[in-house]
Amino acid sequence: MKEKRSIQRGQAKGAKNKAGIPPDNREKILATALTLFTERGFFGTPTSLISKEAGVATGTLFFYFPTKGKLIDTLYRRIKCEAAKGMCRDFGREKTALGKLRRIGLNAVGWGIENPARHKFMEQFAHSPFVSTTAHEEGMSHFLFLKELVGDGIREGTIRNIDPDLLFCMMASSLSGLIAQAYTEKDPSRRKKIIEEGLDFIFNGIKT
């Protein structure tokens, strides 16, 4: 009984790892690093500044992330995964590959507008040498299904028969531009119009 109460008290106070560091420090470091990297870039964001702004000791930062590269990789993997999940919402309800792609495009724009710092981070580090090859490959693995959808659309006859890699690249660039344009418009009705017209432009260009 005493042992059970002791466990419950420990859970109530919040578990710590073997080094005695509260696990929420890791999330504070990641959140702070995201803000600083998007504002100041890689070289303008020393680990000493991240730890200071996060309110943790430099040793605590290095406990979780031995190098700045590890920190970048962790953010990159997490944000790519979050973006892919946001893009996939309800796309399975559409009947054609083109319809699914448009739904994914709409979701992508919505996610980018709702998560400007995360979207900016993806743009900054999409082709960055500071992200490891492994993290790049893992991040892109969440989006490989889009190439399969393009192939499905070509076979259905709803999407133009062009190289799927090229089409995927053009879609990504166009959606990024649409997100940037829509984000600056604060009026909801005008923003909705921009998004609809932008998606029409993108997907009219790829359909047969």
C-alpha positions, 0 to 999 in steps of 0.5 A, spaced: 500 500 500 505 504 501 509 503 495 502 504 491 502 511 494 509 512 493 508 511 485 502 515 485 505 521 489 511 520 484 506 521 478 503 527 481 509 530 481 511 529 474 516 523 472 523 525 471 529 521 467 535 518 469 539 525 469 533 528 474 531 532 468 523 534 467 521 531 460 517 538 459 524 541 458 525 537 451 519 540 449 521 547 451 527 547 448 524 544 441 519 550 441 524 555 443 529 553 437 523 553 432 522 560 434 529 562 433 531 558 427 525 561 423 527 568 426 535 568 426 537 562 421 542 556 423 548 560 424 544 566 428 542 561 433 547 559 438 545 553 443 547 558 448 541 562 446 536 557 445 538 554 452 537 561 455 530 563 451 528 556 453 530 557 461 534 551 461 541 550 463 546 549 457 547 542 459 540 540 459 540 542 452 546 538 450 543 532 454 537 531 449 540 534 443 548 533 443 549 537 437 545 543 434 544 538 428 541 533 432 536 539 434 535 541 427 533 533 425 528 532 430 525 538 429 525 537 421 522 530 422 517 532 427 514 538 423 514 533 416 510 528 420 505 533 423 504 536 416 503 530 412 498 528 418 494 535 417 494 534 409 491 527 409 485 529 413 479 527 410 482 526 403 479 518 403 472 521 402 474 523 395 472 518 389 478 520 384 485 521 385 485 528 382 479 530 387 484 527 393 490 531 391 485 537 391 483 535 398 490 534 400 492 541 397 486 545 401 489 541 407 496 543 406 494 551 405 490 550 411 495 547 415 500 552 413 496 558 415 495 555 422 502 553 423 506 559 420 513 558 424 512 550 422 511 552 415 517 557 414 521 552 418 520 547 412 521 552 407 528 554 410 530 547 411 527 543 405 534 543 402 539 545 407 545 541 408 544 542 416 539 537 416 542 530 415 540 525 409 537 520 414 532 526 416 531 528 409 529 521 407 525 520 413 521 526 412 520 525 405 517 518 406 511 521 409 509 524 402 511 518 398 503 516 397 502 523 393 506 520 387 502 514 388 496 518 387 499 522 381 500 515 378 493 513 379 490 519 376 494 518 370 492 511 369 484 514 371 485 519 365 484 525 370 491 527 371 496 529 365 501 524 363 507 527 365 513 525 370 510 524 377 516 527 380 516 533 376 508 534 377 509 533 385 515 538 385 511 543 381 505 542 386 509 543 392 512 550 390 505 552 387 502 550 394 507 554 398 506 560 394 499 560 395 500 559 403 504 565 403 499 569 399 493 567 403 496 568 410 497 575 408 490 576 407 486 577 414 479 578 411 476 571 412 472 572 405 477 574 401 482 569 404 477 564 402 477 566 395 484 567 394 485 559 396 479 557 392 482 561 386 489 559 387 487 551 388 483 552 381 489 555 378 494 549 380 489 543 379 486 546 372 494 546 370 495 538 372 488 535 370 487 532 363 
